[in-house]
Amino acid sequence: MARGRLASRHAFIVMAYGDSPFLPACLASIAVQSQRSKTLITTSTPSEFIETCGKAAGTPVIVNPERAGIAGDWNFALRATEVRYVTLAHQDDVYVPTYLARSLDLLGASDDAVLAFTGYYEIDDAGNRRRSRISFAKHALEGAILGTAHEPSARRMRAFLSLGNPLPCSSVTFDRERLTGRMSGFAFSDAFKSNLDWDAWLRLLDAGARFMRTPERLVGRRHNRLTATSALTREGVRRAEDEAIFRRLWPRPLADFIAFAYRAGYQ
């Protein structure tokens, strides 16, 4: 299927929570994509700031009437439009102009993949690239396990996901038609606040889903004390959820050792 036809059936859903100063940059990066598509903002914390950002970008704001936590917000965003292809954009992140075109090319090249994901890089508050220990380790693992493969096997994907959470949701474009076909009633689990995406990828692999990917780093991810991940780390939620998933993947003594080593790279 031609890329243009796929783009006409795609939407960026920007999930806004609170009044993030980085929301305008996220919207601006979507506005300059080489392949244009629909854009929406969803939020369960409506405010004048979010409305103003939406109006400035010409982007409608859809309010989730329920405050049902992070999973509730993500599931609401995933269902906010009837288009087939959806990218759940996180308000603190930015997208390289070729992100959407490359993601749609990957999905168009597959007969059954439920999602496509790209590589990412970290940015500071000013939008400049930065490095951290954990991102360095994740990139190294990705290169060693997945290499340059665009259609990694289930075995390789499981190995990739077994040593940490290296696949951020903001880098993923979903094929909702194939997603629901593979896992009827798919939803992010409210049992998690930090690792709901990691849990989702593992459940999809268990259901036999296939993923497409490119190692090209097409998403800039921002980490600072304002992000939800940082807050969950400070509160100890991330540590507990990491341990729970590692214990799902490995015998407990080994899982606890891996979780201990993983914590050394926390921001």
Solvent accessible surface area in square Angstrom, and as a share of the most:
residue,aa,sasa,rsa
1,M,114,0.51
2,A,65,0.50
3,R,102,0.37
4,G,42,0.41
5,R,149,0.54
6,L,4,0.02
7,A,3,0.02
8,S,88,0.57
9,R,83,0.30
10,H,1,0.00
11,A,0,0.00
12,F,2,0.01
13,I,0,0.00
14,V,0,0.00
15,M,20,0.09
16,A,4,0.03
17,Y,119,0.45
18,G,28,0.27
19,D,84,0.44
20,S,12,0.08
21,P,83,0.52
22,F,21,0.09
23,L,0,0.00
24,P,63,0.40
25,A,43,0.33
26,C,0,0.00
27,L,8,0.04
28,A,59,0.45
29,S,13,0.08
30,I,10,0.05
31,A,51,0.39
32,V,95,0.55
33,Q,6,0.03
34,S,77,0.49
35,Q,37,0.16
36,R,158,0.58
37,S,32,0.21
38,K,100,0.42
39,T,27,0.15
40,L,10,0.05
41,I,0,0.00
42,T,5,0.03
43,T,5,0.03
44,S,7,0.04
45,T,24,0.14
46,P,75,0.47
47,S,36,0.23
48,E,146,0.65
49,F,67,0.28
50,I,0,0.00
51,E,67,0.30
52,T,79,0.46
53,C,10,0.06
54,G,1,0.01
55,K,161,0.68
56,A,92,0.71
57,A,48,0.37
58,G,67,0.65
59,T,12,0.07
60,P,75,0.47
61,V,33,0.19
62,I,56,0.28
63,V,64,0.37
64,N,11,0.06
65,P,116,0.73
66,E,114,0.51
67,R,160,0.58
68,A,55,0.42
69,G,47,0.45
70,I,49,0.25
71,A,4,0.03
72,G,17,0.17
73,D,25,0.13
74,W,26,0.09
75,N,18,0.09
76,F,43,0.18
77,A,0,0.00
78,L,11,0.06
79,R,151,0.55
80,A,26,0.20
81,T,9,0.05
82,E,158,0.71
83,V,27,0.16
84,R,36,0.13
85,Y,7,0.03
86,V,0,0.00
87,T,0,0.00
88,L,0,0.00
89,A,0,0.00
90,H,39,0.17
91,Q,23,0.10
92,D,21,0.11
93,D,5,0.02
94,V,27,0.16
95,Y,6,0.02
96,V,37,0.21
97,P,63,0.40
98,T,68,0.39
99,Y,0,0.00
100,L,0,0.00
101,A,7,0.05
102,R,60,0.22
103,S,0,0.00
104,L,0,0.00
105,D,50,0.26
106,L,6,0.03
107,L,3,0.02
108,G,37,0.35
109,A,76,0.59
110,S,8,0.05
111,D,139,0.72
112,D,62,0.32
113,A,0,0.00
114,V,1,0.01
115,L,0,0.00
116,A,0,0.00
117,F,4,0.02
118,T,2,0.01
119,G,3,0.03
120,Y,9,0.03
121,Y,28,0.10
122,E,5,0.02
123,I,1,0.01
124,D,47,0.24
125,D,82,0.43
126,A,84,0.65
127,G,36,0.34
128,N,89,0.46
129,R,154,0.56
130,R,85,0.31
131,R,209,0.76
132,S,19,0.12
133,R,170,0.62
134,I,14,0.07
135,S,5,0.03
136,F,135,0.56
137,A,46,0.36
138,K,26,0.11
139,H,29,0.13
140,A,55,0.42
141,L,53,0.26
142,E,20,0.09
143,G,45,0.43
144,A,88,0.68
145,I,34,0.17
146,L,0,0.00
147,G,28,0.27
148,T,112,0.65
149,A,32,0.25
150,H,77,0.35
151,E,91,0.41
152,P,5,0.03
153,S,49,0.31
154,A,60,0.47
155,R,178,0.65
156,R,96,0.35
157,M,1,0.01
158,R,87,0.32
159,A,41,0.31
160,F,3,0.01
161,L,0,0.00
162,S,13,0.09
163,L,63,0.31
164,G,3,0.03
165,N,24,0.12
166,P,12,0.07
167,L,2,0.01
168,P,10,0.06
169,C,0,0.00
170,S,0,0.00
171,S,0,0.00
172,V,0,0.00
173,T,0,0.00
174,F,0,0.00
175,D,0,0.00
176,R,46,0.17
177,E,102,0.46
178,R,51,0.18
179,L,3,0.01
180,T,73,0.42
181,G,67,0.64
182,R,108,0.39
183,M,36,0.16
184,S,106,0.68
185,G,67,0.64
186,F,18,0.07
187,A,36,0.28
188,F,5,0.02
189,S,30,0.19
190,D,121,0.63
191,A,79,0.61
192,F,25,0.10
193,K,114,0.48
194,S,21,0.14
195,N,4,0.02
196,L,1,0.01
197,D,11,0.06
198,W,0,0.00
199,D,5,0.03
200,A,0,0.00
201,W,0,0.00
202,L,3,0.01
203,R,64,0.23
204,L,0,0.00
205,L,13,0.07
206,D,103,0.53
207,A,36,0.28
208,G,41,0.40
209,A,4,0.03
210,R,93,0.34
211,F,2,0.01
212,M,7,0.03
213,R,0,0.00
214,T,0,0.00
215,P,50,0.31
216,E,76,0.34
217,R,106,0.39
218,L,12,0.06
219,V,0,0.00
220,G,0,0.00
221,R,41,0.15
222,R,12,0.04
223,H,30,0.13
224,N,30,0.15
225,R,169,0.62
226,L,128,0.64
227,T,9,0.05
228,A,62,0.48
229,T,44,0.25
230,S,14,0.09
231,A,28,0.22
232,L,16,0.08
233,T,30,0.17
234,R,121,0.44
235,E,121,0.54
236,G,34,0.32
237,V,36,0.21
238,R,20,0.07
239,R,121,0.44
240,A,59,0.46
241,E,18,0.08
242,D,2,0.01
243,E,35,0.16
244,A,52,0.40
245,I,0,0.00
246,F,0,0.00
247,R,88,0.32
248,R,111,0.41
249,L,45,0.22
250,W,75,0.26
251,P,93,0.59
252,R,147,0.54
253,P,106,0.67
254,L,78,0.39
255,A,1,0.00
256,D,48,0.25
257,F,135,0.56
258,I,23,0.12
259,A,1,0.01
260,F,134,0.56
261,A,56,0.44
262,Y,24,0.09
263,R,50,0.18
264,A,66,0.51
265,G,9,0.09
266,Y,32,0.12
267,Q,88,0.39
